[in-house]
Amino acid sequence: MTKPLVLRGGRVVDPSQGRDEIADLIVENGAITGSGRNQGAPDGAEIVDCAGLVVAPGFIDVHCHLREPGREDVETIASGARAAAAGGFTAVCAMPNTDPVTDNQAAVGFIVRQAQRARAARVYPIGAISIGQKGETLAEFGEMVGAGAVAVSDDGKPVASAQLMRSALEYARTFGIPVADHCEEPTLAKGGAMNEGLVSARLGLKGIPSEAEEIMAIRDILLARRTGGHVHLCHMSTRGSVELIRWGKERGIGVTAEVCPHHLSLTESEVEGYDTNAKMNPPLRTADDVAALQEAVKDGTIDVIATDHAPHHYDEKEREFADAPNGIVGLETALAVNVHWLVASGIIDLATLIERMSCAPARIFRLPGGTLRTGSPADVTVFDPTETWNVDPAQFRSKGRNTPYAGRTLTGRVHATIVGGEIIHRLAR
Amino acid sequence: MTGPLGKDLLALEPLTAEQINLVLDTAEPFKEISERAIKKVPTLRGATIVNLFFEASTRTRISFEFAEKRLSADTVNVAASGSSVQKGETLVDTARNLEAMRIDMVVIRHGASGAAQFLADRIESNVINAGDGTHEHPTQGLLDLLTLRDHFGNLAGVKVCICGDVLHSRVARSNIWGLKKLGAEVAVCGPRSLMPNAIDELGVTVLHRIEDAIQWADALNILRLQLERMTAGYIPSLREYNRVFGVTRERLDRAPKDVLILHPGPMNRGVEIDSDVADGPHSVILDQVTNGVAIRMAVLYLLAGGNPKLAEAAKGALA
């Protein structure tokens, strides 16, 4: 049994209870057992001084790629779970585009076991929608959920067949899980390397138009309406998508959505000079899209901020732009990017950020956590919302170093990450 | 030490009008060298240059090679087929190996946009972009500018229309930047499916009908139509392309004035350009080829001025 903890004198911000006050938080036997001013310490408790820091329900990333099994050279469940902890995430959801694909109960069980061994952030597997992510035959959702899967997704690839997506949305209803949707119309996006627009025209790179995302977003919103299913739209990147989600929500359709920190902070101009660390799918878009996405995070049209953490070997990124793989690491920069571009700039307050990074992910994916209510599991993130730090990828716990934020000074730093009452990450001084 | 063009020539977009005019002016005396019986000056004696061609090219490679040899450089041609991925060696490894052989300059042609810059960022040698993907082909742009300047004297206000597959054309991009910087009026004409979606934002006029382009222009730069554009679904057929967009004698005869005809080659006669236009009195297509050697000599010379090892050799060596 781990030692009791007293998180002393921090600013407790818990949107699940509408709380924002200076208080102590008491943790015993892996759960939150008390909270208030000047709480007494249980016998043998470790006192953690949180003065000047924010104490929040642990962040939950509903979208990351941990690469195991298959590409253990670029990330493992253990290294990914440690990177998550360093980034303030107490839980992450691992996408199934592994090798082999996580499309059956044995594969799901493997991830659960590897996560238990890692003893870092919790890792919840997401199972594939289709066997081998081939878009042909439904995978066994029921058995995968029985083994620990919390959602299904063919992320990395779109579900090209509208009929298969319809079936997935219908079939997932039995298990009460969301279908996490990679929105990409494959014929429009084919061969694309960046956003289609002036920059792609100048650089001579094949563009991916906004409509490649929006056509699939509206297709699947309409299928959610038809089926009564729950579609969760992954990594939204365009103003048009925001408008379509808003349209769906206004009609009570079962749609939720996520956006990545990079789509809230950077534009297609990062690609100038053919920087492969600015290559991801969906691509970085325009300043107008960024503004629309920020607004959608503020007004709740977009429910969740998720990282789409995608580690790659540096050799794979060190090549011609069109040949480089998509994706960047995000677990260890997410908080700072969000604080820097959204909170410090006055677009949203801290409570809204914590809602989007913790409460909403727990609610939408029906996961434990997302609250500091007494009796809840003690999954807690302690961070300084004003501390600035320089991003040095060499310091990452992730095996991936591919980030466009390298060398930038960002605001907002994780000081401690607590999972089940155990401090799994502390900022080294 | 950096020469007037910097370390590399990767694109025309970042160059100033002064830099472009400097290259064109420098090319003038080099034209004469190619007219001599003994076509050689010692300007780059002792310099080693690698022509690294990842895509098939006849005209551009030979043009560079003549330019190098007429400046007395030692040259090696490397024809590497396919992308680095298919080849098995990465471009960065290729770059490091070249660097290790202490070469002075690399001329690179590659199918990936940005490949020349990728190389330039990683080696100290001067890098000349001989065409990267669908990005730029700066020496082609420069030789087109020189050919136009030979004819019009000054490019300010000259109306040039670039015709054809602008979407996939590195020649088009280099022409657009170069022409605009020298004050020409630039239009593009071709099927909208072969134009970048953001073409209007590049500051050019878009003409939809070739008849309009011919009425408007002082010169047409007619791009090669790659045959695979048809199978990829951009246009229905080469036959229809010729009927709708082909530059024909008949169409030119209806123009209010003589229109100068340029083509970067290789031509698809009977597709984007008819033979009697290509071979006609207003065609300067072979002048472009002649000017190509002079332009490349000028670029090599100017970049050598930015290379401390070569500057000494280049100094005053223009006989």
Interface residues (C-beta under 8 A of the other chain):
Chain A: E196 G197 L198 S200 A201 R202 L203 G204 L205 K206 G207 P209 G273 Y274 D315 E318 R319 E320 F321 A322 D323
Chain B: E13 S83 S84 V85 T90 L91 V92 H110 A112 S113 G114 A115 Q117 F118 D121 D132 G133 T134 H135 E136 R170 R173 P196 N197 A198 I199 E201 L202
